[in-house]
Amino acid sequence: MLRRFFLVCYFVAFSSVAVAADDVVVIVNQKIGVNKMTRDEVINVFLGRNRQLASGVTALPLDLPGSSVERERFYLQLTGKSMNEINAYWARLIFSGKASPPAQVRNQEEAVQMVIDNRSAVAYVARNKVSSSATIVYELNAK
Amino acid sequence: MYFEMKKIRLIVLCVATGVIPVAHGESLGGLDFTGSGFLSVGAGAMLDGTNGGVAGRNCPCFITDYAHSSVYDGRGGLQWKPESKLGLQGTVALQDSRFSVTAQAVARSAKSGNINLEWLYGTYQLTDSTSIQVGRKRLPMFYYSDIQDVGFTLPWTHLPPQFYGWEAVNYNGVNLRHQTRLGEWDTTLNMLAGSESINDSGYWKIYNGPQSHTRVKWKNILGGDLTLVNDWFETRLAYIQSGTERQSETVWNNASQGYVAATDTRLTGQGSRQNIYTLAVNMDPGNWLLRSEFLYIHRPGATYNDTAQLAGVGYKYGDWQVMATVSRYRAVAANGGDIQGQEGHVSRALTGRYNLTQKSAIKAQFDRQKEHGGANWAPRYGDARLFTFSYDVVF
């Protein structure tokens, strides 16, 4: 009985680490024609290198506000770079006329709503903010 | 100097208090407006070096920006004039259209705060991965050329002067840019054509004296650059060719310690062609930062070709970063040029950076410049040791 109790505890603890509610995930509109994205594809979309998805749709990436913890975690886990480095990267592209940064939304709720309303929108939010009307295409903990 | 300091203080105050709005976009009457800007407040102190008068300057002298004639000289105390600058950029786009117009104005303390419109171009997005731009832009000779004024994006207080020091940094013309993915490589190809005309060259004030006047033309500019990125590895190749002309009215004469009419045939309108080759290989593995660039300029009708190299290694630790850099310039005699007349310099720099916020940083840098010119090379700016620091922000 005791062994069974510890086993349950182990699985609860393990699953809470593996799929934490505040993990950052990348979501898209269900009609975008993409069910999965690779790390390189997510980097390309959010760093403005190549925004054309495998389905042929040109992605419209959305950024959370600069003060957002999820934004900092997203870029750090995705690229290994701090927000200072990401901002320096974008300054380089903005002031040389090479690319535009992702459009900025006010909060995670707005990001989710824009993804639901806009076929080409791509956003990152905490897992517990994801609506069933959006598709998770990349998990930052995934290898 | 008093008014320049007042200007700088006003700018800092405006940014800090939000009088200059933090960037951003607005829509009005079918047009989308976006704005952004950058500010660098820099100062430096000459520590020591070769004493003497050179081209009307009291040296030791350290040139931080040839194109804009930014020079730290032998006066004592902090010098604020050479490197502070404010840039504002605005873009207007027709809503639901592929066309936009961008302008970037820069005020430099080196030019007494006068505002110059340095970028003004229209962009038409031909496809999602291809765009054409027409207007005035930065000449993309080197890796950091496009953002040479945006201190926040640079790992130094100023670009390595032995590498980033040329008479033309902008051009008027057209460029076509295409992005694609080749296997594992994110690839950007840019092709350009145009010309540049400078009425009062800052670059030639370095050599001919601060009060000299030299007109410079780069005609029939044609070239392109190719950038390949794979995760933390990035390489960039560029080729640019043009015809060059320059005409000086007066030049500094060391013998008479005054300005005289230019008689050197190289300064009186004789044209020459140039073929510019550059290569950059940069890496950012983990916390490391590796920078390298190479330049060769072939001038078929001249007695000297240009070579320059840059190498830097840095390490990031949290919000801190340290970087050591070496840059070297050397003219190489050709077509009967005097080997003892070759110009040459080497600079070594040690830089520390601390990120204050997500969009601002402070930096401190120690530079050591050594003269490596031939015995007949004049003017000689000599050796110099310089300490500089800066506050850089983008908004």
Interface residues (C-beta under 8 A of the other chain):
Chain A: D40 N44 R49 N50 R51 Q52 T58 G66 G80 S82 M83 N84 N87 A88 A91 R92 I94 F95 S96 G97 K98 S100
Chain B: T34 S36 F38 G87 Q89 T102 Q104 W119 Y121 T123 D128 S129 Q133 K137 R138 D146 I147 D149 V150 F152 T153 R177 Q179 T180 R181 E184 D186 T188 V229 G286 D319 N355 T357 Q358 K359 A361 V394
